[in-house]
Amino acid sequence: MAQSTFSDRSRSPRPPLPSRRALLRGTAAGAGAITLPALLSACSQPGDGPVSVGSNASDKAPKKAYEEVFGAFKKTSDKDVEVNTVDHNSFQENINRYLKGSPDDVFMWFAGYRMQFFAKQGLLTEISDLWKGFNGFSEALRKQSSGEDGKQYFVPYYYYPWAVFHRKSVFDKYGYEQPRTFDEFRALAAKMEKDGLIPLAFGDKDGWPAMGTFDYLNMRANGYDFHLSLMRGRESWTDKRVRQVFDLWRGLMPYHQKGANGRTWQEAAQTLVAKKSGMTVLGLQQPGQQFPAEDQDDLDFFPFPEIDPAIGTDAVEAPIDGFLMAKKVRNEDGARELLKYLATPKAEEAYTSSDPTCVAVHKNADTSGYSALQKKSAELISSAKQISQFMDRDTRPDFASTVMIQAIQRFINEPDDIDGLVKDIETQKKDIFDA
């Protein structure tokens, strides 16, 4: 039998962003004249060949974990999987062109609104029939996997919480305590600065990492319902509640690592690894994949602190990642068989045992081998009353990519111009949502 193919088409870092970044880029950064369809085209031919998978898992840890998963699928099905890997950000930016071009049979993507957007455009294959045979997924997961038409398109695979991450040893060395309130959080940041640490490691070169900080500030100050309504274009960005969010962030900005727009999240997370910074607001996957295995037990987190006691910390940002079948699927039978396998506890266990930076979504997945960090993550998510998916997943992809990335990066550079910022966001929001 032929061996499963894992093709690596990862690319080099992108050039600086233009003033208004286009959602759909015609060329691929770092790949000369090669366009996205060439980078993300399915290599399989119609029929019974390998099942092709479009992958955004370009970092070392998840890439290796997926090799284990697809290798296990091959043993159970005797089918080959051909994985076409593109760096995460480029995959995300060019997804629309990819799906309209020559996509892979199955591709990695996100639950919720980001999935619904493409289902509504007819770019996905409905899999409601497969869902009738699924078990172990909650009703909340089913909803996150459904389009606006109520039909299912998505196979949820894992999720991971966003929180404030730090090293236990650094907190022990300086006698720091995990803060519960926003005032305590700022006081801790000030103490870290006096102790010679960078209080908050921060990198937003890729455009999306800072979105998590905005989301938490908004949910803690204004509540989950307002946050979701704002993301769906139903609220005005000039509302005083939104201005308050940016004002809270402005007060915290002096404790953020300087030059964030020129730094990747990986570079920021490495300062946490090196004990040069005290904290960082990221998802478990990001710092988790940067820490060496021998230091994993030193990584810890606390929920983003409370701002309004009436709102508390009930909302948790916990993006759900999974798999979809493209409408232009070539090997549909193979794709369906792969999706059925990916919906099993064994498939999730194969991943989480290799990459301990996420939590399986299947209720029957074996968690006995979870690390302390995985167990704490699962507890945080299970105790949440509301779960958000992340700004660029809870809103329209064009609004996130062409408006909010630029707006937040502008705020990082000019945190005092809140009035001008929110007016510009609102104007562009109307152009997109009212079109």
Contacts in CASP RR format, 6 or more apart in sequence:
PFRMAT RR
TARGET T0000
AUTHOR 0000-0000-0000
METHOD contacts of the structure
MODEL  1
MAQSTFSDRSRSPRPPLPSRRALLRGTAAGAGAITLPALLSACSQPGDGP
VSVGSNASDKAPKKAYEEVFGAFKKTSDKDVEVNTVDHNSFQENINRYLK
GSPDDVFMWFAGYRMQFFAKQGLLTEISDLWKGFNGFSEALRKQSSGEDG
KQYFVPYYYYPWAVFHRKSVFDKYGYEQPRTFDEFRALAAKMEKDGLIPL
AFGDKDGWPAMGTFDYLNMRANGYDFHLSLMRGRESWTDKRVRQVFDLWR
GLMPYHQKGANGRTWQEAAQTLVAKKSGMTVLGLQQPGQQFPAEDQDDLD
FFPFPEIDPAIGTDAVEAPIDGFLMAKKVRNEDGARELLKYLATPKAEEA
YTSSDPTCVAVHKNADTSGYSALQKKSAELISSAKQISQFMDRDTRPDFA
STVMIQAIQRFINEPDDIDGLVKDIETQKKDIFDA
1 78 0 8 1.000
1 80 0 8 1.000
2 80 0 8 1.000
3 80 0 8 1.000
4 50 0 8 1.000
4 70 0 8 1.000
4 71 0 8 1.000
4 74 0 8 1.000
4 80 0 8 1.000
4 81 0 8 1.000
4 82 0 8 1.000
4 83 0 8 1.000
5 50 0 8 1.000
5 80 0 8 1.000
5 81 0 8 1.000
5 82 0 8 1.000
5 83 0 8 1.000
6 63 0 8 1.000
6 67 0 8 1.000
6 70 0 8 1.000
6 82 0 8 1.000
6 83 0 8 1.000
6 85 0 8 1.000
7 43 0 8 1.000
7 82 0 8 1.000
7 83 0 8 1.000
7 84 0 8 1.000
7 85 0 8 1.000
8 63 0 8 1.000
8 85 0 8 1.000
9 39 0 8 1.000
9 84 0 8 1.000
9 85 0 8 1.000
9 86 0 8 1.000
10 58 0 8 1.000
10 85 0 8 1.000
10 86 0 8 1.000
10 87 0 8 1.000
11 28 0 8 1.000
11 29 0 8 1.000
11 30 0 8 1.000
11 31 0 8 1.000
11 39 0 8 1.000
11 86 0 8 1.000
11 87 0 8 1.000
11 90 0 8 1.000
12 29 0 8 1.000
12 30 0 8 1.000
13 29 0 8 1.000
13 205 0 8 1.000
13 264 0 8 1.000
14 29 0 8 1.000
14 30 0 8 1.000
14 89 0 8 1.000
14 90 0 8 1.000
15 29 0 8 1.000
17 207 0 8 1.000
17 405 0 8 1.000
17 406 0 8 1.000
17 409 0 8 1.000
19 406 0 8 1.000
20 402 0 8 1.000
20 406 0 8 1.000
21 93 0 8 1.000
21 401 0 8 1.000
21 402 0 8 1.000
21 405 0 8 1.000
21 406 0 8 1.000
22 402 0 8 1.000
23 93 0 8 1.000
23 96 0 8 1.000
23 397 0 8 1.000
23 398 0 8 1.000
23 401 0 8 1.000
23 402 0 8 1.000
24 93 0 8 1.000
24 94 0 8 1.000
24 96 0 8 1.000
24 97 0 8 1.000
25 36 0 8 1.000
25 93 0 8 1.000
25 94 0 8 1.000
25 97 0 8 1.000
26 35 0 8 1.000
26 36 0 8 1.000
26 94 0 8 1.000
26 97 0 8 1.000
27 33 0 8 1.000
27 34 0 8 1.000
27 35 0 8 1.000
27 36 0 8 1.000
28 34 0 8 1.000
28 35 0 8 1.000
28 36 0 8 1.000
28 38 0 8 1.000
28 39 0 8 1.000
28 90 0 8 1.000
28 94 0 8 1.000
29 90 0 8 1.000
31 39 0 8 1.000
36 90 0 8 1.000
36 94 0 8 1.000
36 97 0 8 1.000
36 98 0 8 1.000
37 97 0 8 1.000
37 98 0 8 1.000
37 101 0 8 1.000
37 102 0 8 1.000
39 84 0 8 1.000
39 86 0 8 1.000
39 90 0 8 1.000
40 54 0 8 1.000
40 84 0 8 1.000
40 86 0 8 1.000
40 91 0 8 1.000
40 94 0 8 1.000
40 98 0 8 1.000
40 102 0 8 1.000
40 103 0 8 1.000
40 104 0 8 1.000
41 84 0 8 1.000
41 101 0 8 1.000
41 102 0 8 1.000
41 103 0 8 1.000
41 104 0 8 1.000
42 52 0 8 1.000
42 54 0 8 1.000
42 84 0 8 1.000
42 102 0 8 1.000
42 103 0 8 1.000
42 104 0 8 1.000
42 105 0 8 1.000
42 330 0 8 1.000
43 50 0 8 1.000
43 52 0 8 1.000
43 82 0 8 1.000
43 84 0 8 1.000
44 50 0 8 1.000
44 51 0 8 1.000
44 52 0 8 1.000
44 82 0 8 1.000
44 104 0 8 1.000
44 105 0 8 1.000
44 330 0 8 1.000
44 331 0 8 1.000
45 330 0 8 1.000
46 330 0 8 1.000
46 331 0 8 1.000
47 330 0 8 1.000
47 331 0 8 1.000
48 331 0 8 1.000
48 333 0 8 1.000
48 334 0 8 1.000
49 80 0 8 1.000
49 331 0 8 1.000
50 79 0 8 1.000
50 80 0 8 1.000
50 81 0 8 1.000
50 82 0 8 1.000
50 331 0 8 1.000
51 79 0 8 1.000
51 80 0 8 1.000
51 81 0 8 1.000
51 82 0 8 1.000
51 105 0 8 1.000
51 106 0 8 1.000
51 331 0 8 1.000
51 334 0 8 1.000
51 335 0 8 1.000
51 337 0 8 1.000
51 338 0 8 1.000
52 81 0 8 1.000
52 82 0 8 1.000
52 83 0 8 1.000
52 84 0 8 1.000
52 104 0 8 1.000
52 105 0 8 1.000
52 106 0 8 1.000
52 330 0 8 1.000
52 331 0 8 1.000
53 70 0 8 1.000
53 81 0 8 1.000
53 82 0 8 1.000
53 83 0 8 1.000
53 84 0 8 1.000
53 104 0 8 1.000
53 105 0 8 1.000
53 106 0 8 1.000
53 107 0 8 1.000
53 108 0 8 1.000
53 323 0 8 1.000
53 338 0 8 1.000
54 83 0 8 1.000
54 84 0 8 1.000
54 85 0 8 1.000
54 86 0 8 1.000
54 91 0 8 1.000
54 103 0 8 1.000
54 104 0 8 1.000
54 106 0 8 1.000
54 107 0 8 1.000
54 108 0 8 1.000
55 63 0 8 1.000
55 66 0 8 1.000
55 83 0 8 1.000
55 84 0 8 1.000
55 85 0 8 1.000
55 86 0 8 1.000
55 91 0 8 1.000
55 107 0 8 1.000
55 108 0 8 1.000
56 85 0 8 1.000
56 86 0 8 1.000
56 87 0 8 1.000
56 88 0 8 1.000
56 91 0 8 1.000
56 92 0 8 1.000
56 108 0 8 1.000
57 63 0 8 1.000
57 65 0 8 1.000
57 66 0 8 1.000
57 85 0 8 1.000
57 88 0 8 1.000
57 108 0 8 1.000
58 85 0 8 1.000
58 86 0 8 1.000
58 87 0 8 1.000
58 88 0 8 1.000
58 91 0 8 1.000
59 88 0 8 1.000
59 289 0 8 1.000
60 289 0 8 1.000
61 288 0 8 1.000
61 289 0 8 1.000
61 354 0 8 1.000
61 355 0 8 1.000
61 357 0 8 1.000
62 285 0 8 1.000
62 289 0 8 1.000
62 355 0 8 1.000
63 85 0 8 1.000
64 354 0 8 1.000
64 355 0 8 1.000
65 350 0 8 1.000
65 351 0 8 1.000
65 354 0 8 1.000
65 355 0 8 1.000
66 83 0 8 1.000
66 351 0 8 1.000
67 83 0 8 1.000
68 350 0 8 1.000
68 351 0 8 1.000
68 353 0 8 1.000
68 354 0 8 1.000
69 342 0 8 1.000
69 347 0 8 1.000
69 350 0 8 1.000
69 351 0 8 1.000
70 81 0 8 1.000
70 83 0 8 1.000
71 81 0 8 1.000
72 346 0 8 1.000
72 347 0 8 1.000
72 350 0 8 1.000
73 79 0 8 1.000
73 81 0 8 1.000
73 338 0 8 1.000
73 341 0 8 1.000
73 342 0 8 1.000
73 347 0 8 1.000
74 80 0 8 1.000
74 81 0 8 1.000
76 341 0 8 1.000
77 337 0 8 1.000
77 338 0 8 1.000
77 341 0 8 1.000
79 334 0 8 1.000
79 337 0 8 1.000
79 338 0 8 1.000
81 338 0 8 1.000
84 104 0 8 1.000
89 206 0 8 1.000
89 208 0 8 1.000
91 98 0 8 1.000
91 108 0 8 1.000
92 208 0 8 1.000
92 392 0 8 1.000
93 401 0 8 1.000
95 109 0 8 1.000
95 118 0 8 1.000
95 397 0 8 1.000
96 118 0 8 1.000
96 123 0 8 1.000
96 397 0 8 1.000
98 107 0 8 1.000
99 118 0 8 1.000
99 123 0 8 1.000
99 124 0 8 1.000
99 326 0 8 1.000
99 327 0 8 1.000
99 328 0 8 1.000
100 123 0 8 1.000
101 328 0 8 1.000
102 328 0 8 1.000
103 326 0 8 1.000
103 328 0 8 1.000
104 326 0 8 1.000
105 325 0 8 1.000
105 326 0 8 1.000
105 329 0 8 1.000
105 330 0 8 1.000
105 331 0 8 1.000
105 332 0 8 1.000
105 334 0 8 1.000
105 335 0 8 1.000
105 338 0 8 1.000
106 323 0 8 1.000
106 324 0 8 1.000
106 325 0 8 1.000
106 326 0 8 1.000
106 329 0 8 1.000
106 335 0 8 1.000
106 338 0 8 1.000
106 339 0 8 1.000
107 323 0 8 1.000
107 324 0 8 1.000
107 326 0 8 1.000
108 321 0 8 1.000
108 322 0 8 1.000
108 323 0 8 1.000
109 115 0 8 1.000
109 118 0 8 1.000
109 154 0 8 1.000
109 321 0 8 1.000
109 322 0 8 1.000
109 323 0 8 1.000
109 324 0 8 1.000
110 319 0 8 1.000
110 320 0 8 1.000
110 321 0 8 1.000
110 322 0 8 1.000
110 389 0 8 1.000
110 390 0 8 1.000
110 393 0 8 1.000
111 141 0 8 1.000
111 144 0 8 1.000
111 145 0 8 1.000
111 154 0 8 1.000
111 156 0 8 1.000
111 319 0 8 1.000
111 320 0 8 1.000
111 321 0 8 1.000
111 322 0 8 1.000
111 389 0 8 1.000
111 393 0 8 1.000
112 144 0 8 1.000
112 145 0 8 1.000
112 147 0 8 1.000
112 154 0 8 1.000
112 320 0 8 1.000
112 389 0 8 1.000
112 393 0 8 1.000
112 394 0 8 1.000
113 231 0 8 1.000
113 232 0 8 1.000
113 389 0 8 1.000
113 393 0 8 1.000
113 394 0 8 1.000
113 395 0 8 1.000
113 396 0 8 1.000
114 389 0 8 1.000
114 392 0 8 1.000
114 393 0 8 1.000
114 397 0 8 1.000
115 124 0 8 1.000
115 145 0 8 1.000
115 147 0 8 1.000
115 153 0 8 1.000
115 154 0 8 1.000
115 324 0 8 1.000
116 146 0 8 1.000
116 147 0 8 1.000
116 148 0 8 1.000
117 396 0 8 1.000
117 397 0 8 1.000
118 124 0 8 1.000
118 324 0 8 1.000
119 126 0 8 1.000
119 147 0 8 1.000
119 148 0 8 1.000
119 149 0 8 1.000
119 151 0 8 1.000
119 153 0 8 1.000
120 147 0 8 1.000
120 148 0 8 1.000
120 149 0 8 1.000
122 327 0 8 1.000
123 326 0 8 1.000
123 327 0 8 1.000
124 153 0 8 1.000
124 324 0 8 1.000
124 325 0 8 1.000
124 326 0 8 1.000
124 327 0 8 1.000
125 153 0 8 1.000
125 324 0 8 1.000
125 325 0 8 1.000
125 326 0 8 1.000
125 327 0 8 1.000
125 329 0 8 1.000
125 332 0 8 1.000
125 335 0 8 1.000
126 151 0 8 1.000
126 152 0 8 1.000
126 153 0 8 1.000
127 152 0 8 1.000
127 153 0 8 1.000
127 154 0 8 1.000
127 155 0 8 1.000
127 325 0 8 1.000
127 336 0 8 1.000
127 339 0 8 1.000
128 151 0 8 1.000
128 152 0 8 1.000
130 152 0 8 1.000
130 155 0 8 1.000
130 336 0 8 1.000
130 339 0 8 1.000
130 340 0 8 1.000
130 343 0 8 1.000
131 142 0 8 1.000
131 145 0 8 1.000
131 152 0 8 1.000
134 343 0 8 1.000
135 364 0 8 1.000
136 345 0 8 1.000
136 362 0 8 1.000
136 363 0 8 1.000
136 364 0 8 1.000
137 145 0 8 1.000
137 156 0 8 1.000
137 343 0 8 1.000
137 361 0 8 1.000
137 362 0 8 1.000
137 363 0 8 1.000
138 363 0 8 1.000
140 387 0 8 1.000
141 156 0 8 1.000
141 320 0 8 1.000
141 361 0 8 1.000
142 152 0 8 1.000
144 154 0 8 1.000
144 156 0 8 1.000
144 320 0 8 1.000
144 389 0 8 1.000
145 152 0 8 1.000
145 153 0 8 1.000
145 154 0 8 1.000
145 155 0 8 1.000
145 156 0 8 1.000
146 152 0 8 1.000
146 153 0 8 1.000
146 154 0 8 1.000
147 153 0 8 1.000
153 324 0 8 1.000
153 325 0 8 1.000
154 322 0 8 1.000
154 323 0 8 1.000
154 324 0 8 1.000
155 322 0 8 1.000
155 323 0 8 1.000
155 324 0 8 1.000
155 339 0 8 1.000
155 342 0 8 1.000
155 343 0 8 1.000
156 320 0 8 1.000
156 321 0 8 1.000
156 322 0 8 1.000
156 361 0 8 1.000
157 320 0 8 1.000
157 321 0 8 1.000
157 322 0 8 1.000
157 323 0 8 1.000
157 342 0 8 1.000
157 347 0 8 1.000
157 348 0 8 1.000
157 351 0 8 1.000
157 361 0 8 1.000
158 320 0 8 1.000
158 321 0 8 1.000
158 322 0 8 1.000
158 348 0 8 1.000
158 351 0 8 1.000
158 352 0 8 1.000
158 358 0 8 1.000
158 359 0 8 1.000
158 360 0 8 1.000
158 361 0 8 1.000
159 318 0 8 1.000
159 319 0 8 1.000
159 320 0 8 1.000
159 321 0 8 1.000
159 358 0 8 1.000
159 359 0 8 1.000
159 361 0 8 1.000
159 381 0 8 1.000
160 283 0 8 1.000
160 284 0 8 1.000
160 285 0 8 1.000
160 318 0 8 1.000
160 319 0 8 1.000
160 357 0 8 1.000
160 358 0 8 1.000
160 359 0 8 1.000
160 377 0 8 1.000
161 283 0 8 1.000
161 284 0 8 1.000
161 301 0 8 1.000
161 316 0 8 1.000
161 317 0 8 1.000
161 318 0 8 1.000
161 377 0 8 1.000
161 380 0 8 1.000
161 381 0 8 1.000
162 212 0 8 1.000
162 215 0 8 1.000
162 216 0 8 1.000
162 281 0 8 1.000
162 282 0 8 1.000
162 283 0 8 1.000
162 284 0 8 1.000
162 304 0 8 1.000
162 316 0 8 1.000
162 317 0 8 1.000
162 318 0 8 1.000
162 319 0 8 1.000
162 390 0 8 1.000
163 281 0 8 1.000
163 283 0 8 1.000
163 284 0 8 1.000
163 301 0 8 1.000
163 302 0 8 1.000
163 303 0 8 1.000
163 304 0 8 1.000
163 380 0 8 1.000
164 185 0 8 1.000
164 279 0 8 1.000
164 280 0 8 1.000
164 281 0 8 1.000
164 301 0 8 1.000
164 302 0 8 1.000
164 303 0 8 1.000
164 304 0 8 1.000
164 305 0 8 1.000
165 272 0 8 1.000
165 279 0 8 1.000
165 280 0 8 1.000
165 281 0 8 1.000
165 282 0 8 1.000
165 283 0 8 1.000
165 284 0 8 1.000
165 287 0 8 1.000
165 288 0 8 1.000
165 299 0 8 1.000
165 300 0 8 1.000
165 301 0 8 1.000
166 176 0 8 1.000
166 272 0 8 1.000
166 278 0 8 1.000
166 279 0 8 1.000
166 280 0 8 1.000
166 299 0 8 1.000
166 300 0 8 1.000
166 301 0 8 1.000
166 302 0 8 1.000
167 272 0 8 1.000
167 275 0 8 1.000
167 278 0 8 1.000
167 298 0 8 1.000
167 299 0 8 1.000
167 300 0 8 1.000
168 297 0 8 1.000
168 298 0 8 1.000
168 299 0 8 1.000
168 300 0 8 1.000
169 275 0 8 1.000
169 298 0 8 1.000
170 176 0 8 1.000
170 197 0 8 1.000
170 275 0 8 1.000
170 278 0 8 1.000
171 177 0 8 1.000
171 178 0 8 1.000
171 300 0 8 1.000
174 191 0 8 1.000
174 192 0 8 1.000
174 195 0 8 1.000
176 188 0 8 1.000
176 191 0 8 1.000
176 192 0 8 1.000
177 188 0 8 1.000
178 302 0 8 1.000
179 185 0 8 1.000
179 187 0 8 1.000
179 188 0 8 1.000
179 302 0 8 1.000
179 305 0 8 1.000
180 305 0 8 1.000
180 306 0 8 1.000
181 305 0 8 1.000
181 306 0 8 1.000
181 307 0 8 1.000
182 220 0 8 1.000
182 248 0 8 1.000
182 305 0 8 1.000
182 306 0 8 1.000
182 307 0 8 1.000
184 305 0 8 1.000
185 252 0 8 1.000
185 305 0 8 1.000
186 251 0 8 1.000
186 252 0 8 1.000
186 255 0 8 1.000
188 199 0 8 1.000
188 279 0 8 1.000
189 199 0 8 1.000
189 200 0 8 1.000
189 252 0 8 1.000
189 255 0 8 1.000
189 279 0 8 1.000
190 199 0 8 1.000
190 255 0 8 1.000
192 198 0 8 1.000
192 199 0 8 1.000
192 255 0 8 1.000
192 278 0 8 1.000
192 279 0 8 1.000
193 199 0 8 1.000
193 255 0 8 1.000
197 276 0 8 1.000
197 277 0 8 1.000
197 278 0 8 1.000
198 257 0 8 1.000
198 271 0 8 1.000
198 276 0 8 1.000
198 277 0 8 1.000
198 278 0 8 1.000
199 255 0 8 1.000
199 256 0 8 1.000
199 277 0 8 1.000
199 278 0 8 1.000
199 279 0 8 1.000
200 252 0 8 1.000
200 255 0 8 1.000
200 256 0 8 1.000
200 257 0 8 1.000
200 277 0 8 1.000
200 278 0 8 1.000
200 279 0 8 1.000
200 280 0 8 1.000
200 281 0 8 1.000
201 257 0 8 1.000
201 268 0 8 1.000
201 269 0 8 1.000
201 271 0 8 1.000
201 272 0 8 1.000
201 277 0 8 1.000
201 278 0 8 1.000
201 279 0 8 1.000
201 280 0 8 1.000
202 209 0 8 1.000
202 210 0 8 1.000
202 256 0 8 1.000
202 257 0 8 1.000
202 260 0 8 1.000
202 263 0 8 1.000
202 268 0 8 1.000
202 280 0 8 1.000
202 281 0 8 1.000
203 209 0 8 1.000
203 210 0 8 1.000
203 257 0 8 1.000
203 259 0 8 1.000
203 260 0 8 1.000
203 261 0 8 1.000
203 262 0 8 1.000
203 263 0 8 1.000
203 264 0 8 1.000
203 265 0 8 1.000
203 267 0 8 1.000
203 268 0 8 1.000
204 210 0 8 1.000
204 260 0 8 1.000
204 261 0 8 1.000
204 262 0 8 1.000
204 263 0 8 1.000
204 265 0 8 1.000
204 408 0 8 1.000
204 409 0 8 1.000
204 412 0 8 1.000
205 260 0 8 1.000
205 261 0 8 1.000
205 262 0 8 1.000
205 263 0 8 1.000
205 264 0 8 1.000
205 265 0 8 1.000
206 264 0 8 1.000
206 265 0 8 1.000
207 405 0 8 1.000
207 408 0 8 1.000
207 409 0 8 1.000
208 390 0 8 1.000
208 391 0 8 1.000
208 392 0 8 1.000
208 400 0 8 1.000
208 405 0 8 1.000
209 265 0 8 1.000
209 268 0 8 1.000
209 282 0 8 1.000
209 286 0 8 1.000
210 260 0 8 1.000
210 408 0 8 1.000
210 409 0 8 1.000
210 412 0 8 1.000
211 390 0 8 1.000
211 391 0 8 1.000
211 392 0 8 1.000
211 400 0 8 1.000
211 404 0 8 1.000
211 408 0 8 1.000
212 281 0 8 1.000
212 317 0 8 1.000
212 390 0 8 1.000
212 391 0 8 1.000
213 249 0 8 1.000
213 281 0 8 1.000
214 245 0 8 1.000
214 249 0 8 1.000
214 391 0 8 1.000
214 408 0 8 1.000
215 227 0 8 1.000
215 317 0 8 1.000
215 388 0 8 1.000
215 390 0 8 1.000
215 391 0 8 1.000
215 394 0 8 1.000
216 281 0 8 1.000
216 304 0 8 1.000
216 317 0 8 1.000
217 245 0 8 1.000
217 248 0 8 1.000
217 249 0 8 1.000
217 307 0 8 1.000
218 226 0 8 1.000
218 227 0 8 1.000
218 230 0 8 1.000
218 242 0 8 1.000
218 245 0 8 1.000
219 227 0 8 1.000
219 311 0 8 1.000
219 315 0 8 1.000
219 317 0 8 1.000
219 386 0 8 1.000
219 388 0 8 1.000
220 304 0 8 1.000
220 305 0 8 1.000
220 306 0 8 1.000
220 307 0 8 1.000
220 308 0 8 1.000
220 311 0 8 1.000
220 312 0 8 1.000
220 313 0 8 1.000
220 315 0 8 1.000
221 241 0 8 1.000
221 244 0 8 1.000
221 245 0 8 1.000
221 248 0 8 1.000
221 307 0 8 1.000
221 308 0 8 1.000
221 311 0 8 1.000
222 241 0 8 1.000
222 244 0 8 1.000
222 245 0 8 1.000
222 311 0 8 1.000
223 308 0 8 1.000
223 311 0 8 1.000
223 315 0 8 1.000
224 314 0 8 1.000
224 315 0 8 1.000
224 385 0 8 1.000
224 386 0 8 1.000
224 388 0 8 1.000
226 235 0 8 1.000
226 241 0 8 1.000
227 315 0 8 1.000
227 388 0 8 1.000
227 394 0 8 1.000
228 388 0 8 1.000
228 394 0 8 1.000
229 235 0 8 1.000
230 237 0 8 1.000
230 242 0 8 1.000
231 391 0 8 1.000
231 394 0 8 1.000
231 395 0 8 1.000
232 394 0 8 1.000
232 395 0 8 1.000
233 395 0 8 1.000
233 399 0 8 1.000
233 429 0 8 1.000
233 433 0 8 1.000
235 241 0 8 1.000
235 242 0 8 1.000
236 242 0 8 1.000
236 426 0 8 1.000
237 422 0 8 1.000
237 423 0 8 1.000
237 425 0 8 1.000
237 426 0 8 1.000
237 429 0 8 1.000
238 422 0 8 1.000
238 423 0 8 1.000
238 426 0 8 1.000
242 422 0 8 1.000
243 418 0 8 1.000
243 419 0 8 1.000
243 422 0 8 1.000
246 411 0 8 1.000
246 415 0 8 1.000
246 418 0 8 1.000
246 421 0 8 1.000
246 422 0 8 1.000
247 418 0 8 1.000
248 307 0 8 1.000
249 411 0 8 1.000
249 415 0 8 1.000
250 415 0 8 1.000
250 416 0 8 1.000
250 418 0 8 1.000
251 415 0 8 1.000
253 412 0 8 1.000
253 415 0 8 1.000
256 412 0 8 1.000
257 263 0 8 1.000
257 268 0 8 1.000
257 271 0 8 1.000
257 277 0 8 1.000
259 412 0 8 1.000
260 268 0 8 1.000
260 412 0 8 1.000
261 409 0 8 1.000
261 412 0 8 1.000
261 413 0 8 1.000
265 282 0 8 1.000
265 286 0 8 1.000
266 286 0 8 1.000
266 290 0 8 1.000
268 277 0 8 1.000
268 280 0 8 1.000
268 282 0 8 1.000
269 280 0 8 1.000
269 282 0 8 1.000
269 286 0 8 1.000
269 287 0 8 1.000
269 288 0 8 1.000
269 290 0 8 1.000
270 290 0 8 1.000
271 277 0 8 1.000
272 278 0 8 1.000
272 279 0 8 1.000
272 280 0 8 1.000
272 287 0 8 1.000
272 290 0 8 1.000
273 287 0 8 1.000
273 290 0 8 1.000
273 291 0 8 1.000
273 292 0 8 1.000
273 295 0 8 1.000
280 287 0 8 1.000
281 304 0 8 1.000
283 317 0 8 1.000
284 301 0 8 1.000
284 357 0 8 1.000
284 358 0 8 1.000
284 373 0 8 1.000
284 377 0 8 1.000
285 357 0 8 1.000
285 358 0 8 1.000
287 299 0 8 1.000
288 296 0 8 1.000
288 299 0 8 1.000
288 356 0 8 1.000
288 357 0 8 1.000
288 373 0 8 1.000
289 355 0 8 1.000
289 357 0 8 1.000
291 298 0 8 1.000
291 299 0 8 1.000
296 356 0 8 1.000
296 371 0 8 1.000
296 373 0 8 1.000
297 371 0 8 1.000
297 372 0 8 1.000
299 373 0 8 1.000
300 373 0 8 1.000
300 376 0 8 1.000
301 373 0 8 1.000
301 376 0 8 1.000
303 313 0 8 1.000
303 316 0 8 1.000
303 380 0 8 1.000
304 313 0 8 1.000
305 313 0 8 1.000
306 312 0 8 1.000
306 313 0 8 1.000
314 384 0 8 1.000
314 385 0 8 1.000
314 386 0 8 1.000
315 384 0 8 1.000
315 385 0 8 1.000
315 386 0 8 1.000
315 387 0 8 1.000
315 388 0 8 1.000
316 380 0 8 1.000
316 381 0 8 1.000
316 384 0 8 1.000
316 386 0 8 1.000
316 387 0 8 1.000
316 388 0 8 1.000
317 387 0 8 1.000
317 388 0 8 1.000
317 389 0 8 1.000
317 390 0 8 1.000
318 381 0 8 1.000
318 384 0 8 1.000
318 387 0 8 1.000
318 388 0 8 1.000
318 389 0 8 1.000
319 389 0 8 1.000
319 390 0 8 1.000
319 393 0 8 1.000
320 361 0 8 1.000
320 389 0 8 1.000
321 358 0 8 1.000
322 342 0 8 1.000
323 338 0 8 1.000
323 339 0 8 1.000
323 342 0 8 1.000
325 332 0 8 1.000
325 335 0 8 1.000
325 336 0 8 1.000
325 339 0 8 1.000
329 335 0 8 1.000
341 347 0 8 1.000
343 362 0 8 1.000
344 362 0 8 1.000
345 360 0 8 1.000
345 362 0 8 1.000
345 364 0 8 1.000
345 365 0 8 1.000
345 366 0 8 1.000
348 360 0 8 1.000
348 361 0 8 1.000
348 362 0 8 1.000
348 365 0 8 1.000
349 360 0 8 1.000
349 365 0 8 1.000
349 366 0 8 1.000
351 358 0 8 1.000
351 360 0 8 1.000
352 358 0 8 1.000
352 359 0 8 1.000
352 360 0 8 1.000
352 365 0 8 1.000
352 370 0 8 1.000
352 374 0 8 1.000
353 369 0 8 1.000
356 370 0 8 1.000
356 371 0 8 1.000
356 373 0 8 1.000
356 374 0 8 1.000
358 374 0 8 1.000
358 377 0 8 1.000
359 370 0 8 1.000
359 374 0 8 1.000
359 377 0 8 1.000
359 378 0 8 1.000
359 381 0 8 1.000
360 367 0 8 1.000
367 374 0 8 1.000
367 375 0 8 1.000
367 378 0 8 1.000
370 378 0 8 1.000
381 387 0 8 1.000
388 394 0 8 1.000
391 400 0 8 1.000
391 404 0 8 1.000
392 400 0 8 1.000
392 401 0 8 1.000
392 404 0 8 1.000
395 404 0 8 1.000
396 432 0 8 1.000
396 433 0 8 1.000
398 432 0 8 1.000
399 428 0 8 1.000
399 429 0 8 1.000
399 432 0 8 1.000
399 433 0 8 1.000
402 428 0 8 1.000
402 432 0 8 1.000
403 425 0 8 1.000
403 428 0 8 1.000
403 429 0 8 1.000
403 432 0 8 1.000
404 425 0 8 1.000
407 421 0 8 1.000
407 424 0 8 1.000
407 425 0 8 1.000
410 421 0 8 1.000
411 418 0 8 1.000
411 421 0 8 1.000
414 421 0 8 1.000
END
